[in-house]
Amino acid sequence: MVVYEEDDSFVMTEQHAHAILSEDFAQNWKVELFLDKDKRDSVLYAIAQHDRSWINLDESPIWNDNTNEPYTFNDFPISIKLDFYRKGLNEIEEQNLYAALLCSIHYTGFFPGEIDDNRIIEFIQAEQRRQKRLLKILDVNEADKNFIFHDNLLKFCDNISLFVCMQEAGATGLSLHNWFKKGLAQPFSFYHEDTFKVEWKSEEEIIVHPYPFKGEFEVEIPLRKVQKAHIKEKGILGAFHDTRVQSRTVKIIPN
């Protein structure tokens, strides 16, 4: 679950909805900047499905007693999260091997640096075996510029979708989420900037520079504003399902 807090509510977006939003950004990517167009459908599938591990988990949000807020994708109990990561990756592999390869690499990238948790170590080792197997079957080289582009596109679309979902519309200054205060990483060789500048121009518009998209376009994300009073009365599960789904529509524009 993607969650941010307001004075009287928690704004909650299901992970799979965020992933579908990620695909909207990829769909609008400039055609001339998309490397290896033969794999476009597989890359779009990977981007759209990269968080399908959370579909079942987000049907039943749970409360974090330590932080006194709903669990998010960031702090969800690791043993449960890893089991569902495996489930989601297996489901993706059943449909598309190249998408599974991209998503597996994306998932193992969630754990940088030294790790002393055996559960995470075992997960990474198992995914590395999956990646080695898929690389061989697909005859793909991880150092290939096209594969690197596809991997980076997944990361970028994931991050810019989170920008839309993880904070209030129009957020600036201190209200801007810490993850985005320095912009988004710009890993693409066809731009010279180190970062993408991504900013709210208003509650309805987001500026992106440099601009990698075909033109201006709108995205829409479903969310629930779950009232704290209702959580206290009904618990997080009851309050979540009793809260109607709203839509946030945002226009993406160049600087």
C-alpha positions in Angstrom: 0.0 0.0 0.0 1.1 3.5 -0.8 0.2 5.8 2.1 0.6 9.4 3.2 -1.0 11.1 6.1 -3.3 14.1 6.3 -4.6 15.8 9.4 -7.7 13.7 9.6 -7.1 10.8 7.3 -4.6 8.5 5.6 -4.6 8.6 1.8 -4.1 5.1 0.6 -3.4 3.8 -2.9 -3.1 0.1 -3.8 0.3 -0.9 -5.1 -1.1 -2.5 -8.3 -3.0 0.7 -9.2 0.3 2.6 -8.8 2.0 0.1 -11.2 -0.8 0.5 -13.8 -0.1 4.3 -13.5 3.6 3.6 -14.1 2.6 2.0 -17.4 0.8 5.2 -18.4 4.1 7.0 -18.3 5.8 4.3 -20.4 3.0 4.3 -22.9 3.6 8.0 -23.5 7.4 7.7 -23.8 8.7 9.2 -27.1 8.9 6.5 -29.7 12.3 7.6 -30.9 13.7 7.3 -27.4 12.5 3.7 -26.9 15.4 1.2 -27.6 14.6 -2.2 -29.0 11.0 -1.7 -30.0 10.5 -5.4 -30.6 10.5 -5.9 -26.8 8.2 -2.9 -26.1 5.2 -5.0 -25.2 7.2 -7.1 -22.8 8.7 -4.0 -21.2 5.2 -2.4 -20.8 3.9 -5.6 -19.3 6.8 -5.6 -16.8 6.1 -2.0 -15.8 2.3 -2.6 -15.5 2.7 -5.8 -13.4 5.8 -5.0 -11.4 3.7 -4.7 -8.2 1.3 -7.5 -8.7 2.8 -9.1 -5.6 0.8 -6.7 -3.6 -2.7 -7.4 -5.1 -3.8 -9.9 -2.4 -2.0 -8.1 0.4 -3.6 -4.7 -0.3 -7.1 -6.3 -0.2 -6.6 -6.5 3.6 -4.5 -3.6 4.8 -3.1 -4.0 8.4 -2.3 -1.6 11.1 1.2 -0.9 12.4 1.0 -0.6 16.1 4.5 0.8 16.4 3.9 3.8 14.1 0.2 4.1 14.7 -0.6 4.1 11.0 -1.3 1.6 8.2 1.6 -0.6 7.1 3.1 0.7 3.8 5.1 -1.1 1.1 8.2 0.4 2.9 7.7 -1.1 6.4 5.5 -4.1 5.7 6.7 -7.2 7.7 9.6 -8.7 5.7 8.8 -12.4 5.9 5.2 -11.9 4.5 6.5 -9.4 1.9 9.1 -11.7 0.5 6.6 -14.6 0.2 4.4 -12.4 -1.9 7.3 -11.0 -3.9 8.0 -14.6 -5.0 4.4 -15.3 -5.8 4.1 -12.2 -7.9 7.3 -12.9 -9.8 6.3 -16.5 -10.5 3.0 -15.2 -11.9 4.8 -12.7 -14.1 7.1 -15.4 -15.4 4.2 -17.6 -16.3 3.1 -14.9 -18.7 6.2 -13.3 -20.0 9.9 -14.3 -19.4 11.4 -11.0 -20.3 9.1 -9.1 -18.0 9.9 -11.6 -15.2 13.6 -10.9 -15.7 13.1 -7.2 -15.5 10.9 -7.4 -12.4 13.2 -9.8 -10.7 16.2 -7.5 -11.1 14.0 -4.6 -10.0 13.0 -6.5 -6.8 16.5 -7.5 -5.8 17.5 -3.8 -6.2 15.3 -3.0 -3.2 18.1 -4.3 -0.9 21.3 -2.4 -1.6 24.4 -2.6 0.6 25.3 -5.2 3.2 22.5 -7.5 4.4 22.4 -9.5 7.6 18.9 -10.9 7.4 19.0 -14.5 6.1 15.5 -14.2 4.8 16.5 -11.4 2.4 19.8 -13.2 1.5 17.9 -16.3 0.6 15.4 -14.3 -1.5 18.1 -12.5 -3.4 20.0 -15.7 -4.1 16.9 -17.4 -5.4 16.1 -14.4 -7.6 19.7 -14.4 -8.9 19.3 -18.0 -9.9 16.0 -17.0 -11.7 17.8 -14.2 -13.4 20.7 -16.4 -14.6 18.2 -19.0 -15.9 16.1 -16.4 -17.8 19.2 -14.6 -19.2 20.3 -17.9 -20.7 16.9 -18.8 -22.1 16.4 -15.4 -23.6 20.0 -15.0 -24.7 20.2 -11.5 -23.1 23.3 -9.8 -21.9 22.8 -7.6 -18.8 25.4 -5.2 -20.2 23.5 -4.7 -23.4 22.4 -1.0 -23.8 18.9 -2.0 -24.8 18.4 -4.1 -21.6 19.9 -1.4 -19.5 17.4 1.1 -21.0 14.5 -1.2 -20.3 15.6 -1.7 -16.7 16.0 2.1 -16.2 12.7 2.8 -17.8 11.0 0.5 -15.3 12.7 2.3 -12.4 11.9 5.8 -13.8 8.2 5.0 -14.4 8.0 3.5 -10.9 9.5 6.6 -9.3 7.4 9.2 -11.2 4.2 7.2 -10.4 5.2 7.3 -6.8 5.7 11.0 -7.0 2.0 11.3 -8.0 0.8 8.9 -5.3 3.0 9.4 -2.2 2.2 13.0 -1.4 -0.6 15.5 -1.5 -1.3 17.1 -4.9 0.6 20.3 -5.3 3.2 19.5 -2.6 6.2 21.9 -2.5 8.9 22.8 0.0 8.6 21.1 3.3 5.5 19.2 2.3 7.4 17.5 -0.6 8.3 13.9 0.2 12.0 13.5 1.0 12.4 11.0 -1.8 11.8 13.7 -4.4 13.4 16.8 -3.1 16.5 16.4 -5.3 14.5 15.3 -8.4 14.5 11.8 -10.0 17.6 10.0 -11.1 18.2 10.5 -14.9 20.1 7.4 -16.1 19.4 7.7 -19.8 22.3 8.3 -22.1 20.4 10.6 -24.5 20.2 13.4 -21.8 23.1 15.2 -20.2 21.3 16.2 -17.0 22.0 14.2 -13.8 18.4 14.3 -12.7 14.9 14.9 -14.0 13.2 17.9 -12.5 9.8 16.8 -11.5 7.6 19.4 -9.7 4.0 20.2 -9.0 3.0 23.3 -10.9 -0.4 23.2 -9.3 -2.7 20.5 -7.8 -3.6 19.5 -11.4 -0.2 19.8 -13.2 3.2 18.3 -12.9 6.3 19.7 -14.8 9.0 17.3 -16.0 12.3 18.4 -17.4 14.0 17.1 -19.6 10.7 16.0 -21.2 10.9 12.4 -22.5 7.2 12.1 -23.4 5.4 12.4 -26.8 3.3 15.3 -25.7 1.2 16.6 -22.8 -1.0 13.9 -21.3 -3.2 13.2 -18.3 -2.9 10.3 -15.8 -5.5 9.2 -13.3 -4.9 7.2 -10.0 -7.6 5.8 -7.7 -7.1 6.5 -4.0 -9.0 6.3 -0.7 -9.0 9.0 1.9 -9.6 6.8 5.0 -10.7 8.9 7.9 -8.9 8.4 11.2 -12.1 8.6 13.1 -13.5 5.7 11.0 -10.4 3.7 11.6 -10.8 4.1 15.4 -14.4 3.0 15.1 -14.2 0.2 12.6 -10.5 -0.8 12.4 -8.3 -0.3 9.4 -9.8 -3.1 7.3 -13.4 -2.0 7.8 -12.7 1.6 7.4 -10.6 1.0 4.2 -13.4 -1.0 2.5 -16.1 1.4 3.6 -14.3 4.4 2.1 -15.3 5.2 -1.5 -12.6 5.3 -4.2 -11.7 8.7 -5.5 -9.6 9.6 -8.5 -6.7 12.0 -8.8 -6.2 13.3 -12.3 -3.0 15.1 -13.1 -1.7 16.6 -16.4 2.0 16.0 -17.2 3.6 18.9 -19.0 7.1 20.1 -20.1 8.8 23.0 -18.3 
